[in-house]
Amino acid sequence: MERNYTWHDIVKRMEERRCPICRLIDDRTHQKISVLQYQHVSDVEFRKRFIDSKGFCEHHTEKFYEQGDSINHAIVYGHLLDVELRRLEDGSYSKKDKHTKPCMLCESENTSEAIYLNIFQKAFNEADFKTHYEDRGILCMHHHKIMLKRMKKAKNPDLKSYSSITGHKYQELLQDLKEIKRKNDFKHVNEKLTERETKAWQKARKLLVDQGEHRRK
């Protein structure tokens, strides 16, 4: 397959403590919010979409807040509040709006996720990509399950290899978590945690919690 910038982005973000798909989605959302903050908050089309979706979802409202400033929030939320107050005045608030659009950032993340998963699936057939993944990468449990289904459906010859590599990484993580528990017992108080074990509980937190749950409610 063509090794475009996304192929290289996935490889670049492979590291044992975080899913590269999740990292890419987060990075792209951060970039998109930055663009919205500094270029498009006054854009007519953006503001129309913002009103149509009644703002962002709770998750992205907080992300927007973390990156934002008072003037940008005053512009977009002032507009939204004005619309909602007018709906209260004319009584239209009581009518169920069947045309409310989903959060634009959620839609963007869903699109990006599909692209990254597709490229990962195709790239895994390449020996060097597979080596990168085996050496440094791991998919979160949510994306791991999706990849298993996709490869099985496509009858991908590398399904067994992918499943084995990822399964082994999760078994190692489970063993590290067990060692944390064991070494915290007073009987083994003199045994120190390894460097990998000290990081295992943080790694499990990132890999087992669905980072995109806000888009799948």
C-alpha positions as CSV (number, residue, x, y, z in Angstrom):
1,M,0.0,0.0,0.0
2,E,1.0,3.6,-0.4
3,R,2.9,4.9,2.7
4,N,1.2,8.2,3.1
5,Y,1.5,10.5,6.1
6,T,-1.2,8.6,8.0
7,W,0.8,5.4,7.6
8,H,3.8,7.1,9.1
9,D,1.7,8.8,11.8
10,I,0.4,5.5,13.1
11,V,4.0,4.1,13.2
12,K,5.2,7.2,14.9
13,R,2.6,7.0,17.7
14,M,3.2,3.4,18.5
15,E,4.4,3.0,22.1
16,E,3.5,0.4,24.7
17,R,1.4,2.6,27.0
18,R,-1.2,4.0,24.5
19,C,-3.2,2.9,21.5
20,P,-1.9,4.7,18.3
21,I,-5.5,5.0,16.9
22,C,-6.7,6.7,20.1
23,R,-3.6,9.0,20.1
24,L,-4.2,10.0,16.5
25,I,-7.9,10.8,17.1
26,D,-7.0,12.9,20.1
27,D,-4.3,14.7,18.3
28,R,-6.5,15.5,15.3
29,T,-9.3,16.7,17.6
30,H,-6.8,19.0,19.4
31,Q,-5.7,20.4,16.1
32,K,-9.3,20.9,14.9
33,I,-10.3,22.7,18.0
34,S,-7.3,25.0,17.6
35,V,-8.3,25.8,14.1
36,L,-11.9,26.5,15.2
37,Q,-10.6,28.7,18.1
38,Y,-8.4,30.9,16.0
39,Q,-10.0,30.9,12.5
40,H,-13.6,29.8,12.4
41,V,-15.6,30.8,15.5
42,S,-17.0,33.8,13.6
43,D,-17.5,31.8,10.4
44,V,-21.2,31.7,9.3
45,E,-21.2,28.0,8.3
46,F,-19.5,26.9,11.5
47,R,-21.9,28.9,13.7
48,K,-24.9,27.5,11.9
49,R,-23.6,23.9,12.4
50,F,-22.9,24.8,16.1
51,I,-26.5,26.0,16.6
52,D,-28.0,23.0,14.6
53,S,-26.2,20.6,17.0
54,K,-26.9,22.8,20.1
55,G,-23.2,23.1,20.7
56,F,-20.7,20.3,21.3
57,C,-21.3,17.1,23.3
58,E,-20.2,17.3,26.9
59,H,-16.9,15.6,26.2
60,H,-15.9,18.1,23.5
61,T,-17.4,21.1,25.4
62,E,-14.7,20.4,28.0
63,K,-12.0,19.9,25.4
64,F,-13.1,23.2,23.8
65,Y,-12.9,24.9,27.2
66,E,-9.4,23.6,27.9
67,Q,-8.1,25.0,24.7
68,G,-10.2,28.1,24.6
69,D,-10.4,31.7,25.8
70,S,-13.1,34.1,26.8
71,I,-13.7,35.8,23.5
72,N,-14.2,32.6,21.5
73,H,-16.6,31.2,24.1
74,A,-18.4,34.6,24.2
75,I,-18.9,34.5,20.5
76,V,-20.2,30.9,20.0
77,Y,-22.1,30.4,23.3
78,G,-23.5,33.9,23.2
79,H,-25.0,33.1,19.8
80,L,-26.3,29.7,21.1
81,L,-27.8,31.3,24.3
82,D,-29.5,34.0,22.2
83,V,-31.1,31.4,20.0
84,E,-32.3,29.3,23.0
85,L,-33.7,32.4,24.7
86,R,-35.7,33.3,21.6
87,R,-37.0,29.7,21.5
88,L,-38.3,30.2,25.0
89,E,-39.9,33.5,24.1
90,D,-41.8,32.2,21.0
91,G,-42.7,28.8,22.6
92,S,-40.8,26.7,20.0
93,Y,-38.7,25.1,22.8
94,S,-41.6,22.8,23.6
95,K,-41.5,21.2,20.1
96,K,-39.2,18.2,19.7
97,D,-36.5,19.1,17.2
98,K,-36.1,16.0,15.0
99,H,-33.4,17.8,13.0
100,T,-30.8,18.4,15.7
101,K,-27.4,17.3,14.3
102,P,-24.8,15.4,16.2
103,C,-21.7,17.0,17.7
104,M,-19.5,18.0,14.7
105,L,-16.3,16.9,16.6
106,C,-17.8,13.5,17.3
107,E,-18.6,13.1,13.6
108,S,-15.1,14.1,12.7
109,E,-13.6,11.6,15.2
110,N,-15.8,8.8,13.8
111,T,-14.5,9.6,10.2
112,S,-10.9,9.7,11.4
113,E,-11.2,6.5,13.3
114,A,-12.5,4.6,10.3
115,I,-9.6,5.9,8.2
116,Y,-7.0,4.9,10.8
117,L,-8.4,1.5,11.3
118,N,-8.5,0.9,7.6
119,I,-4.9,1.9,7.1
120,F,-3.7,-0.1,10.1
121,Q,-5.5,-3.2,8.7
122,K,-3.9,-2.9,5.3
123,A,-0.5,-1.9,6.7
124,F,-0.3,-4.9,9.0
125,N,0.3,-7.1,5.9
126,E,3.7,-5.4,5.5
127,A,6.6,-6.9,7.4
128,D,8.2,-3.7,8.7
129,F,4.9,-2.3,9.9
130,K,4.2,-5.6,11.7
131,T,7.7,-5.4,13.3
132,H,7.1,-1.9,14.5
133,Y,3.8,-3.0,16.1
134,E,5.4,-6.1,17.7
135,D,8.3,-4.1,19.1
136,R,6.4,-1.0,20.3
137,G,2.7,-0.9,19.6
138,I,-0.6,-2.1,21.1
139,L,-4.2,-1.3,20.3
140,C,-6.6,-0.5,23.1
141,M,-9.1,-3.3,23.9
142,H,-11.9,-1.5,22.0
143,H,-9.9,-1.1,18.8
144,H,-8.3,-4.6,19.2
145,K,-11.8,-6.2,19.1
146,I,-12.7,-4.1,16.0
147,M,-9.5,-5.1,14.3
148,L,-10.1,-8.8,15.0
149,K,-13.6,-8.6,13.4
150,R,-12.4,-6.6,10.4
151,M,-9.5,-9.0,9.7
152,K,-11.8,-12.0,10.1
153,K,-14.4,-10.6,7.8
154,A,-11.7,-9.8,5.2
155,K,-10.1,-13.2,5.6
156,N,-6.8,-11.5,6.3
157,P,-4.0,-14.0,6.3
158,D,-2.3,-12.0,9.1
159,L,-5.2,-12.4,11.5
160,K,-3.5,-15.2,13.4
161,S,-0.3,-13.2,13.7
162,Y,-2.0,-10.0,14.8
163,S,-4.1,-11.9,17.3
164,S,-1.1,-13.7,18.7
165,I,1.1,-10.5,19.0
166,T,-1.6,-8.4,20.7
167,G,-2.9,-11.3,22.9
168,H,0.7,-11.8,24.2
169,K,1.0,-8.1,25.0
170,Y,-2.2,-8.2,27.0
171,Q,-1.1,-11.4,28.8
172,E,2.1,-9.6,29.8
173,L,0.1,-6.7,31.1
174,L,-2.1,-9.0,33.2
175,Q,1.0,-10.6,34.7
176,D,2.5,-7.3,35.6
177,L,-0.8,-6.3,37.3
178,K,-0.7,-9.6,39.3
179,E,2.9,-8.9,40.3
180,I,1.9,-5.4,41.6
181,K,-0.7,-7.1,43.8
182,R,1.6,-9.9,44.9
183,K,4.5,-7.6,45.8
184,N,2.2,-5.4,47.9
185,D,1.6,-8.4,50.1
186,F,3.6,-8.1,53.4
187,K,5.1,-11.6,52.6
188,H,6.9,-10.1,49.6
189,V,7.5,-6.6,50.8
190,N,11.2,-6.8,50.1
191,E,10.6,-7.5,46.4
192,K,10.7,-4.3,44.3
193,L,8.5,-3.7,41.3
194,T,10.3,-3.7,38.0
195,E,10.2,-0.6,35.8
196,R,7.6,-2.1,33.6
197,E,5.4,-3.2,36.5
198,T,5.4,0.3,38.0
199,K,3.8,1.6,34.8
200,A,1.4,-1.3,34.3
201,W,-1.6,0.1,36.2
202,Q,-1.4,3.4,34.2
203,K,-1.1,1.4,31.0
204,A,-4.2,-0.7,31.8
205,R,-6.2,2.5,32.5
206,K,-5.5,3.8,29.0
207,L,-6.0,0.5,27.2
208,L,-9.1,-0.8,28.9
209,V,-11.3,2.3,29.1
210,D,-13.1,3.1,25.8
211,Q,-11.5,6.5,24.9
212,G,-14.3,7.1,22.4
213,E,-17.2,6.3,24.6
214,H,-18.6,9.8,24.1
215,R,-19.2,8.9,20.4
216,R,-20.8,5.6,21.1
217,K,-23.6,6.4,23.5
